[in-house]
Amino acid sequence: MPSVDGSRIPFAAAVTFFREKVNIPTERWNDLQRSEQDHAFLTAGATSAELLQEIRNQVDRALSEGIAFNEFKKNFGEIVERLGWDHAGGREWRADLIYRQNIYQAYQAGRYGQQFSPEVLARRPYLQYRHGGSRDPRPTHIALDGQVFAADDPFWDAWYPPNGFGCRCFTLSLSERDLERLGLEVSEPPKGETMTVRDPRTNQPREVANRPDRGFDYAPGQSVMQQQRERIYGDIFERLAPEFREQVLAYLAANMLGAIPGIGGS
C-alpha cells in the first residue's frame, strides 16, 4: 500500500499513468465519468488553462519527486493566491483532496496494470481485498477486508480500489502457494444488489447496497487500452464548451503531444 505522504513514491507506473492524461477544464467534479478520469486531469471549478497546468505540475512533483503534503499545500496556496482562484471548500481541505486523490488513483492504476498483466495473472490468479484504514471507514469496505476472489471475476471491474473519496483500500495479488501458506480460501464475491455488513454502531448485521460510492464503480487504469482511449477522448472533447476545447487543443500543442485521435477531428 502506498504511503501517500512520500515514502513509496515515486512509482514509475503511477507516474506514467498520470503523465498520459490530458488537461480538461471542468466546472464540477462529475462533469466527467470517473472512468474518463483515467485520461483527464481535472479539478472541479478549475477552468483556466494556466491554473490547471500549475496544479498539475505540483501533483506531478508529488508523484515523481515524492514531495510531502505540507509542501504541496504551501505551493497550492501560492498558486491560488497568485491566480485568484475562488475554489469551493477550505484551502487545506481542497489541497488535501487534490493531492491524495490524484496520487492514490495513479498508484492504484499502476498496480492494476501490474496485477492484471498476463504474466502476473498466470502465476498469481487471485486478489485479496484489504481495508486501508481510512479516516471514515465504510462498512462495505470493512466487510470485504481479507476476502479473496479470483482476479478474473467481474467483481473487480467495479470494486477494484479506490472505492470512494478518501478510500485507502488496496489489493494483494496471491498465488496458490500463497493461499496454502496463509491458510486462505477463495470465496464467491457478493453478487446481488445488496450485501450484508456489520453496523459499526450497533455491531449488528444489516443489508446495504452492493456497490462502491457514486462514481467509483470502475477499476482505475482498466480503460487505458488505446482503442478505448481514442473513443473516450473524443467523447470528452465533444461535450466541452467551445472555449474549453480551445484550451485543450492549446495544451496539446504546448506539450508537443500533437494530434490525439478523437480530438479535433484527427
N, C-alpha and C positions, 0 to 999 in steps of 0.2 A: 504494500500500500504506500502511496506517495506521502512524503511529508510536504504539505502544501506551503510550508514556510522555508523550504530551501534544501534540506539535506539530501534528497534523492533526485534533485534537478541539477543539471539538465538530463533529459531522457530523449535520445535522438529521434525516436519515432513520434514522440509528442511534439517536438519542435517542427518536424517535417509536416505533420498534420496541420499545425497552426499556420505555418507559413504558406500553405497552399490555399488558404482562404482568400476570398475577395472582400474588400471593404464594402459594406452595404448600409447606407444611411436609413434609419427607421425611426418612426415616431413612438412605437410601442413594442414591448418585448415579444408580443405574439403576432407581430406583422408577418413573421416567417414561422413556418412549422419548425419544431425543434430539430427534426432530421435535416432540414435545409441548412441549419446552422453548422452542420459538418463542413459546409462550403462557404459560409458567410461569416465575416467578423462584423459584429454589430453591438451596440449598447443602446438600450431604449432611450429615445429622445436626442441622441447624437446625430444630427442631420448635417453638420458641417464636415466637409471632407478633411479639413485641417485638424479639427478636434478628434475625429475618429482615428485618423492616422497617428496622432500623438499618443492617444490612449493605447492604440495597438502596439506602438513602439515599446511602451512600458510593459505590456503583457509579454511581448516577445523577449524583453530583457529578463523578466521573471522566469520564463521557461528556459532560455538559453544561457543565462548567467547566474540564475538562482538568487536574484535579489529578494530580500525578505519583504514581508508585507509592510513594515513600517517605512521602508524606503519607497516602496510603490505608493503608499498613501501620501507621503510627502510630495512626490513627483506629480501624482494625480491632482493634489490640491493646487500646486503651482500652475498646472495646465488649465484647470477650471478657472482660476483667478485671472490668468492672462487672457484666456479666450472668452471669458464671461459666460460660462455655461450655467444656466439656471436649471439644474437637474432635479429630479424627484428624489425625496429621501435625504437623510442626513449625509454629510460628507464622508464620514468614516464608514457608515453602512454601505454607501454606494461603492466606495473604493473596495471594500471587502467583498462585495458581491461580484464585481468585475474581476478582481484578482483570483479569487478562489474558484469561481465557476468556470472561467476560461482555462485555468491551469488544470483543474480536475477533468474537464471534458477532454482536453488534449491528451492528458495522461491515459485516461481510460480508452480513448480511441487508439492510442498506440498499443495498449495492452490487448485490445480486441484484435488488432491486426496480428499480433504475435500469437495469441491463443487460438485463433481460428485459421492460422496458416495450415495448409495441408500436411506439412511435415510434423508440426506440433500435434495436430489432431490425431494423426496416425499413432503417435506414442502416448498422448495424454488426452483421451477422448471424453473426459468428464470435467465438469466445473463445480466448484463448491461456492455457494453464496456466503459471503461474510459481511456481517454488520460492522460498519466502520466507526461507530461511536460518535455520531453526530450530536450537536448540542440539543436538538429536539428530536429524539428517536421516534420513528414511525412504527406502530405496532406491526404493520405488514412486513417491514424490513427485519424486525426482530424475529418474527415468525419464520422467516426464511433462513435466518442465520444458521450456518453449519450444514444446511441441506445440500446434498449432492445430486445433480441431474446430468443426464447425457448432454454433451456440448452441442449436439446437433438437434436437440429438442427445440421446437418453435418458441418455447417459453422464453428463451434468451433474446429473441427478436424484440420483445417488449421490456424484459426485466433486466437486461444487462445494465449494470450501474454506470452513471448515477441515475437515480430514480426520483429525483425531486431537487428543488433548490436546497443547498446545504447538505445533501446526501453525501456521505463518505463511504458508502458500501463498496465492496470490491469482490473479485472472484479469484479463486485459486485453481490452476489447471492441474489435474490429477491423472495418474496412470493407474492401471490395475494393481501394480505393486504398491502404489501409494495407498490405495483403498485397503489392501490387506495389512500393510504396516500400521495404518492409523485406526483400523477397525471400523471403517466407514462403509455404509451401504448406499447404493444408488436408489433414489426414490423417484416416484412419478410427481412432477410438479403440479400444483393446483391448476385444474383445467376449467372449472366453471366460472361463472360471473362473480362469485364470492369466494372468500377463503376464511378459515377460522383462525382467529388470533386471540391472544390473551390481553385483556384490557389492563394497562399498567396501573390504573387507579383502583380497580376492584379485584384484580387478579382472576377474573372470571372470563371464560371463553365467550367470544361474540363474533358475529359474521360481519365482514367488511368487504368492500369492492375489491375484486382481484385485478388490480391494475396499479401501475405507478401513478405518481402525481400528474396532473394535467400537463400535457406537452412533453413528458419524459418517457413515453411508451415507445422507445426505439433504442437501438444499440449505437452509441457514438462510434463513428468510423466504419459502420457497416455499408454506408452508401457511397464510399469513396471510389468505387469502380468507375472507370472512365465513361462507360455508356450511360450510367446514372448521373454522373457529374454534368454532362452536357445537357441532359433534359432538365435537371434541377436548376442550373444556371439560367437556362432560357426561361423557365417558369418564374423565377425570381425577377429577372430583368423585365419581363412583360408586365409585372404588377407594380413596378416602381413609377412614381410620378416623373414627368419628363426631366425636371431639374435634378432629380436623384440619378436618373440614367446618365446624365452628362457627367456627374461626379464619379460614377463607377467607371465610365469609359476613360475619364481623365486619370483615375487611379491606375488602371491597367496600362495606359501609355506611360505614365510617370515611373512605373515599376518595371517597365520593359517586359511586360507579360504578353504583349501582342494581343492578337485576337483569340478569344476563348470561344469555342463552338457553343452556340446557343445565345451569345450576347452580341447585340448589334447587327444581327443578320448574317454573321460569318459562319 
